[in-house]
Amino acid sequence: MVRLRGTVNSEELQGLTLGPTRHITPTNHYGVHCANCSELYYVDESTMARIKSAWEGDRSEIPFRCADCEDEYAEQESGR
């Protein structure tokens, strides 16, 4: 796969990034879509296990929301 230099995050490639990433990394290789924006992110095994357990426990709970959508949600909540 060819990517432009501007889209490559060297920390992601080295596996140093904690949390969801937009590209597969050595630790983040489970694909999951954000419940709000539907963008595809990759998460590690422990995050995927938490997402699955959330779905098994309560279907109304949002199992995954990306950082951008989470920030937007927090801003909306604080503005009420």
C-alpha positions as CSV (number, residue, x, y, z in Angstrom):
1,M,0.0,0.0,0.0
2,V,1.3,3.4,-0.9
3,R,0.7,6.4,1.4
4,L,1.8,9.9,1.2
5,R,4.5,11.0,3.6
6,G,2.1,13.3,5.4
7,T,-0.2,10.5,6.3
8,V,2.4,8.3,7.9
9,N,2.8,8.6,11.6
10,S,6.2,7.3,12.6
11,E,5.1,6.7,16.2
12,E,2.3,4.4,14.9
13,L,4.7,2.5,12.8
14,Q,6.9,1.9,15.7
15,G,4.0,0.8,17.9
16,L,4.6,3.7,20.4
17,T,1.2,5.2,20.1
18,L,-1.3,4.3,22.9
19,G,-4.9,4.1,22.0
20,P,-6.8,3.7,18.7
21,T,-4.9,4.4,15.5
22,R,-6.1,4.9,11.9
23,H,-3.5,2.4,10.6
24,I,-2.7,-1.1,11.6
25,T,0.3,-1.3,14.0
26,P,2.0,-4.2,15.7
27,T,-0.3,-3.9,18.7
28,N,-3.4,-2.4,17.0
29,H,-4.7,-4.9,14.5
30,Y,-8.5,-5.2,15.4
31,G,-10.6,-3.0,13.2
32,V,-13.6,-1.2,14.7
33,H,-15.8,1.7,13.5
34,C,-16.5,4.8,15.6
35,A,-20.2,4.7,16.7
36,N,-20.6,8.4,15.8
37,C,-18.5,9.2,12.7
38,S,-18.1,5.6,11.4
39,E,-14.4,6.1,10.7
40,L,-12.4,2.9,10.9
41,Y,-9.8,2.7,13.7
42,Y,-7.6,-0.1,14.9
43,V,-7.4,-1.1,18.5
44,D,-5.4,-3.5,20.6
45,E,-6.6,-6.8,22.0
46,S,-7.6,-5.5,25.5
47,T,-9.6,-2.6,24.0
48,M,-11.4,-5.1,21.6
49,A,-12.2,-7.3,24.6
50,R,-13.8,-4.2,26.4
51,I,-15.8,-3.4,23.3
52,K,-17.1,-6.9,23.0
53,S,-18.0,-7.1,26.7
54,A,-19.9,-3.8,26.4
55,W,-22.0,-5.2,23.6
56,E,-22.7,-8.4,25.5
57,G,-23.8,-6.5,28.7
58,D,-25.9,-3.7,27.3
59,R,-26.7,-3.1,23.6
60,S,-27.6,0.5,24.3
61,E,-24.1,1.4,25.5
62,I,-21.8,2.9,22.8
63,P,-18.9,0.5,22.7
64,F,-16.4,2.7,20.9
65,R,-16.1,6.4,20.1
66,C,-13.0,8.0,18.6
67,A,-11.1,10.7,20.4
68,D,-12.5,13.5,18.1
69,C,-16.1,12.4,18.7
70,E,-15.4,11.9,22.4
71,D,-14.1,15.4,22.6
72,E,-17.1,16.8,20.7
73,Y,-19.5,14.8,23.0
74,A,-17.7,16.2,26.1
75,E,-18.0,19.8,24.8
76,Q,-21.7,19.3,24.2
77,E,-22.2,17.8,27.6
78,S,-20.4,20.7,29.3
79,G,-22.4,23.3,27.4
80,R,-25.7,22.1,28.7
